[in-house]
Amino acid sequence: MKEMTIRMPEPVKLKINGHIFQLQKSDVEILHMVQDAKRKYEGRNISGVDGALEAAGDLQRMIDGILGKGATRKLSGCDRPGLAFSYHMLTEIAQGAVEACAQALVEAYA
């Protein structure tokens, strides 16, 4: 029987505004999360209170899911950051995470 050892890359970390976070999701999971959120809210009116609160909560849960519990609070400085800020934060994190994962693969297998 052939025995193998597969090298696994180190967990990917991002340094954002001086805070270091270890990614809790893979690049593919992050892209799926963002795509699912886009589908959920595309064409929906979130200008009302209920819609805006739901969207803000979803964004905060996604950010915390990617970077770890409490990440949104660390980055924003408050418990419930605004919708626009959360959306901007999520898109920046998603882009940075995907780029960091790609770089980690290059470094691990080059």
FIZA-924531 format. One record per atom (N, C-alpha, C): atom name; x, y, z; residue number from 0. Coordinates in steps of 0.001 Angstrom, whole numbers, padded with zeros to 6 digits. Layout:
BEGIN
   atom      east     north        up   seq
     CA         X         Y         Z   NUM
...
***
This chain:
BEGIN
   atom      east     north        up   seq
      N    000836   -001163    000000     0
     CA    000000    000000    000000     0
      C    000892    001241    000000     0
      N    000549    002169   -000821     1
     CA    001305    003427   -000891     1
      C    000842    004347    000234     1
      N    001804    004932    000922     2
     CA    001496    005882    001980     2
      C    001850    007281    001500     2
      N    000977    008237    001781     3
     CA    001188    009606    001317     3
      C    001016    010582    002465     3
      N    001710    011673    002348     4
     CA    001503    012803    003240     4
      C    001239    014009    002362     4
      N    000122    014635    002576     5
     CA   -000234    015806    001780     5
      C    000008    017040    002621     5
      N    000873    017904    002100     6
     CA    001144    019166    002802     6
      C   -000068    020072    002690     6
      N   -000472    020595    003810     7
     CA   -001579    021537    003820     7
      C   -001015    022931    004081     7
      N   -001496    023911    003343     8
     CA   -001005    025268    003587     8
      C   -001419    025753    004978     8
      N   -000631    026653    005503     9
     CA   -000967    027264    006792     9
      C   -002291    028009    006661     9
      N   -003034    028135    007757    10
     CA   -004279    028919    007691    10
      C   -003981    030340    007208    10
      N   -004854    030849    006382    11
     CA   -004661    032179    005809    11
      C   -005061    033233    006834    11
      N   -004214    034236    006976    12
     CA   -004475    035334    007899    12
      C   -004524    036641    007126    12
      N   -005371    037537    007599    13
     CA   -005460    038880    007037    13
      C   -005216    039884    008148    13
      N   -004472    040916    007831    14
     CA   -004296    042019    008771    14
      C   -005113    043185    008230    14
      N   -006132    043550    008991    15
     CA   -007051    044603    008561    15
      C   -007062    045692    009630    15
      N   -006686    046880    009245    16
     CA   -006666    048018    010173    16
      C   -005938    047678    011474    16
      N   -004843    046949    011352    17
     CA   -004029    046616    012512    17
      C   -004462    045367    013265    17
      N   -005604    044800    012928    18
     CA   -006099    043590    013588    18
      C   -005781    042378    012709    18
      N   -005288    041309    013324    19
     CA   -004985    040091    012574    19
      C   -006111    039091    012771    19
      N   -006620    038576    011652    20
     CA   -007703    037603    011662    20
      C   -007273    036366    010885    20
      N   -007627    035205    011377    21
     CA   -007419    033962    010648    21
      C   -008731    033627    009959    21
      N   -008671    033406    008649    22
     CA   -009893    033119    007906    22
      C   -010563    031862    008448    22
      N   -011869    031958    008642    23
     CA   -012661    030842    009134    23
      C   -013346    030093    007994    23
      N   -013241    030639    006795    24
     CA   -013872    030060    005606    24
      C   -012847    030007    004486    24
      N   -013070    029090    003573    25
     CA   -012197    029010    002394    25
      C   -012598    030093    001398    25
      N   -011747    030310    000412    26
     CA   -012062    031298   -000609    26
      C   -013362    030951   -001329    26
      N   -013570    029677   -001598    27
     CA   -014791    029246   -002291    27
      C   -016018    029496   -001417    27
      N   -015921    029198   -000119    28
     CA   -017040    029448    000794    28
      C   -017363    030943    000856    28
      N   -016330    031766    000882    29
     CA   -016539    033218    000935    29
      C   -017246    033699   -000324    29
      N   -016786    033231   -001470    30
     CA   -017422    033639   -002728    30
      C   -018879    033194   -002780    30
      N   -019162    031984   -002288    31
     CA   -020555    031512   -002236    31
      C   -021396    032379   -001300    31
      N   -020836    032756   -000158    32
     CA   -021565    033605    000789    32
      C   -021938    034934    000153    32
      N   -020985    035555   -000514    33
     CA   -021229    036846   -001152    33
      C   -022246    036699   -002280    33
      N   -022101    035644   -003067    34
     CA   -023029    035406   -004175    34
      C   -024447    035146   -003654    34
      N   -024572    034367   -002591    35
     CA   -025888    034087   -002008    35
      C   -026540    035370   -001485    35
      N   -025745    036221   -000836    36
     CA   -026277    037485   -000328    36
      C   -026725    038384   -001476    36
      N   -025935    038407   -002529    37
     CA   -026299    039224   -003689    37
      C   -027621    038749   -004273    37
      N   -027773    037436   -004407    38
     CA   -029029    036889   -004940    38
      C   -030208    037199   -004022    38
      N   -029967    037096   -002718    39
     CA   -031043    037316   -001751    39
      C   -031568    038745   -001817    39
      N   -030664    039717   -001944    40
     CA   -031066    041115   -001857    40
      C   -031215    041821   -003199    40
      N   -030814    041166   -004267    41
     CA   -030925    041780   -005588    41
      C   -032395    042053   -005907    41
      N   -032700    043287   -006189    42
     CA   -034062    043659   -006555    42
      C   -035002    043854   -005369    42
      N   -034535    043591   -004151    43
     CA   -035375    043797   -002967    43
      C   -035229    045220   -002476    43
      N   -036309    045746   -001963    44
     CA   -036284    047083   -001381    44
      C   -035868    046947    000079    44
      N   -034684    047427    000394    45
     CA   -034224    047363    001779    45
      C   -034171    048758    002393    45
      N   -034932    049674    001798    46
     CA   -034941    051037    002329    46
      C   -035817    051148    003578    46
      N   -036695    050186    003792    47
     CA   -037504    050189    005001    47
      C   -036698    049683    006188    47
      N   -037191    049949    007370    48
     CA   -036481    049580    008591    48
      C   -036244    048082    008668    48
      N   -037282    047291    008460    49
     CA   -037137    045832    008594    49
      C   -036137    045268    007589    49
      N   -036227    045700    006334    50
     CA   -035317    045212    005303    50
      C   -033877    045621    005570    50
      N   -033688    046854    006010    51
     CA   -032337    047347    006294    51
      C   -031720    046613    007483    51
      N   -032518    046379    008523    52
     CA   -032011    045660    009698    52
      C   -031673    044209    009361    52
      N   -032502    043589    008535    53
     CA   -032223    042211    008120    53
      C   -030924    042138    007321    53
      N   -030771    043051    006365    54
     CA   -029558    043063    005539    54
      C   -028322    043349    006379    54
      N   -028420    044315    007284    55
     CA   -027271    044653    008137    55
      C   -026886    043465    009008    55
      N   -027873    042774    009547    56
     CA   -027601    041587    010364    56
      C   -026940    040487    009555    56
      N   -027422    040279    008331    57
     CA   -026823    039263    007456    57
      C   -025366    039606    007151    57
      N   -025101    040857    006848    58
     CA   -023728    041276    006540    58
      C   -022815    041080    007742    58
      N   -023295    041447    008916    59
     CA   -022485    041281    010124    59
      C   -022198    039802    010378    59
      N   -023195    038948    010196    60
     CA   -022977    037509    010394    60
      C   -021985    036955    009373    60
      N   -022032    037452    008147    61
     CA   -021078    036987    007134    61
      C   -019657    037417    007488    61
      N   -019486    038666    007885    62
     CA   -018151    039158    008240    62
      C   -017604    038368    009427    62
      N   -018429    038182    010448    63
     CA   -017996    037410    011613    63
      C   -017753    035947    011247    63
      N   -018514    035428    010297    64
     CA   -018309    034052    009847    64
      C   -016992    033871    009107    64
      N   -016576    034892    008391    65
     CA   -015332    034837    007629    65
      C   -014118    035076    008532    65
      N   -014212    036074    009412    66
     CA   -013051    036495    010204    66
      C   -013078    036022    011652    66
      N   -014206    035558    012119    67
     CA   -014330    035111    013508    67
      C   -015278    036009    014289    67
      N   -015857    035424    015327    68
     CA   -016837    036132    016146    68
      C   -016239    037433    016699    68
      N   -017007    038501    016566    69
     CA   -016578    039796    017079    69
      C   -015760    040636    016106    69
      N   -015494    040100    014926    70
     CA   -014667    040831    013958    70
      C   -015321    042134    013520    70
      N   -016620    042103    013291    71
     CA   -017308    043315    012845    71
      C   -017161    044420    013882    71
      N   -017312    044057    015136    72
     CA   -017190    045051    016216    72
      C   -015765    045598    016296    72
      N   -014776    044706    016168    73
     CA   -013376    045157    016205    73
      C   -013096    046155    015089    73
      N   -013584    045860    013911    74
     CA   -013276    046702    012758    74
      C   -014072    048000    012726    74
      N   -015308    047942    013195    75
     CA   -016161    049128    013117    75
      C   -016138    049964    014388    75
      N   -015807    049333    015505    76
     CA   -015820    050039    016772    76
      C   -017186    050150    017418    76
      N   -018172    049456    016827    77
     CA   -019514    049488    017420    77
      C   -020201    048136    017217    77
      N   -021299    047928    017928    78
     CA   -022009    046647    017850    78
      C   -022767    046476    016548    78
      N   -023313    047559    016029    79
     CA   -024127    047476    014814    79
      C   -023738    048581    013832    79
      N   -022733    048311    013015    80
     CA   -022311    049336    012052    80
      C   -023378    049540    010976    80
      N   -023279    050652    010285    81
     CA   -024242    050977    009242    81
      C   -024200    049998    008078    81
      N   -025282    049974    007347    82
     CA   -025436    049065    006216    82
      C   -024380    049309    005145    82
      N   -024160    050564    004776    83
     CA   -023177    050883    003732    83
      C   -021769    050493    004177    83
      N   -021442    050779    005427    84
     CA   -020126    050421    005951    84
      C   -019943    048908    005950    84
      N   -020958    048177    006384    85
     CA   -020871    046710    006440    85
      C   -020711    046114    005046    85
      N   -021449    046662    004081    86
     CA   -021347    046167    002709    86
      C   -019946    046422    002159    86
      N   -019445    047625    002387    87
     CA   -018094    047964    001929    87
      C   -017066    047046    002597    87
      N   -017216    046845    003887    88
     CA   -016290    045998    004634    88
      C   -016315    044568    004077    88
      N   -017503    044035    003825    89
     CA   -017613    042669    003313    89
      C   -016957    042524    001946    89
      N   -017195    043465    001056    90
     CA   -016606    043347   -000285    90
      C   -015081    043436   -000232    90
      N   -014556    044322    000607    91
     CA   -013102    044437    000753    91
      C   -012511    043158    001362    91
      N   -013178    042624    002373    92
     CA   -012706    041400    003028    92
      C   -012739    040238    002048    92
      N   -013827    040107    001307    93
     CA   -013942    039010    000344    93
      C   -012837    039082   -000697    93
      N   -012597    040257   -001244    94
     CA   -011544    040415   -002248    94
      C   -010180    040102   -001640    94
      N   -009901    040650   -000483    95
     CA   -008622    040407    000172    95
      C   -008421    038945    000539    95
      N   -009486    038298    000988    96
     CA   -009401    036891    001376    96
      C   -009107    035995    000181    96
      N   -009778    036243   -000921    97
     CA   -009548    035435   -002120    97
      C   -008116    035626   -002618    97
      N   -007638    036861   -002614    98
     CA   -006256    037131   -003038    98
      C   -005251    036473   -002084    98
      N   -005523    036531   -000776    99
     CA   -004622    035922    000204    99
      C   -004602    034405    000067    99
      N   -005757    033802   -000194   100
     CA   -005807    032343   -000386   100
      C   -005014    031939   -001620   100
      N   -005150    032683   -002702   101
     CA   -004409    032381   -003922   101
      C   -002903    032497   -003669   101
      N   -002497    033547   -002967   102
     CA   -001085    033736   -002666   102
      C   -000561    032619   -001774   102
      N   -001361    032200   -000800   103
     CA   -000937    031109    000107   103
      C   -000735    029813   -000662   103
      N   -001581    029549   -001644   104
     CA   -001421    028343   -002456   104
      C   -000147    028410   -003289   104
      N    000113    029553   -003858   105
     CA    001337    029732   -004637   105
      C    002557    029489   -003767   105
      N    002562    030060   -002572   106
     CA    003693    029900   -001658   106
      C    003840    028468   -001164   106
      N    002714    027798   -000925   107
     CA    002770    026437   -000379   107
      C    003212    025420   -001427   107
      N    002865    025644   -002661   108
     CA    003118    024628   -003682   108
      C    004075    025064   -004762   108
      N    004734    026185   -004584   109
     CA    005677    026657   -005618   109
      C    006984    025905   -005539   109
***
